[in-house]
Amino acid sequence: MIDSFAYLAIATGLYAISKKKMLSFRLWHIASCVSYIIYGILKPATPILISGILFSAIHLFQIYKWRREV
């Protein structure tokens, strides 16, 4: 059951890199990161948890910056 979050994260991450638009990529990669965060909490796997949080923060910051420019 716990490993299903890791497989979901892999699947959404692969789907994210297939996106041509940057916003779509970032949103799908955030979904992947959320799955990794859940997996990191349940496993527990601290490096995966930390990387999921950091990647999510970077994507959210970039989306925030983009929205301010538009």
C-alpha positions in Angstrom: 0.0 0.0 0.0 2.7 2.5 1.0 4.7 1.7 -2.2 1.7 2.7 -4.3 2.5 6.3 -3.5 6.0 5.9 -4.9 4.6 4.3 -8.1 2.1 7.1 -8.4 4.8 9.7 -7.9 6.9 8.0 -10.7 3.9 7.9 -13.0 2.9 11.6 -12.5 6.6 12.6 -12.8 6.9 10.9 -16.1 3.6 12.4 -17.3 4.9 15.9 -16.1 8.0 15.7 -18.3 5.8 15.0 -21.3 4.1 18.4 -21.0 5.2 21.1 -23.4 3.9 24.1 -21.4 5.9 25.0 -18.3 2.9 25.7 -16.1 1.4 22.3 -16.8 4.8 20.7 -16.2 5.1 22.4 -12.8 1.6 21.5 -11.7 2.0 17.9 -12.6 5.4 17.8 -11.0 4.0 19.2 -7.8 1.4 16.4 -7.9 4.4 14.0 -8.2 6.1 15.7 -5.3 3.0 15.4 -3.1 3.0 11.7 -3.7 6.7 11.5 -2.8 6.0 13.5 0.4 3.3 11.1 1.4 5.6 8.2 0.6 8.4 9.8 2.6 6.2 10.3 5.6 4.7 6.8 5.6 7.9 4.9 4.9 9.7 6.9 6.6 12.3 8.0 4.1 13.6 11.4 5.1 15.7 12.2 1.9 12.6 11.6 -0.3 10.5 13.7 2.0 13.0 16.6 2.0 13.4 16.5 -1.8 9.7 16.4 -2.3 9.3 19.5 -0.1 12.1 21.3 -1.8 11.0 20.6 -5.3 7.4 21.6 -4.4 8.7 24.9 -2.9 10.7 25.7 -6.0 7.8 25.0 -8.4 5.4 27.0 -6.2 7.8 30.0 -6.1 8.3 29.9 -9.9 4.6 29.8 -10.4 4.2 32.7 -8.0 6.8 34.7 -9.9 5.2 34.0 -13.2 1.8 35.0 -12.0 3.1 38.3 -10.7 4.6 39.1 -14.2 1.4 38.3 -16.0 
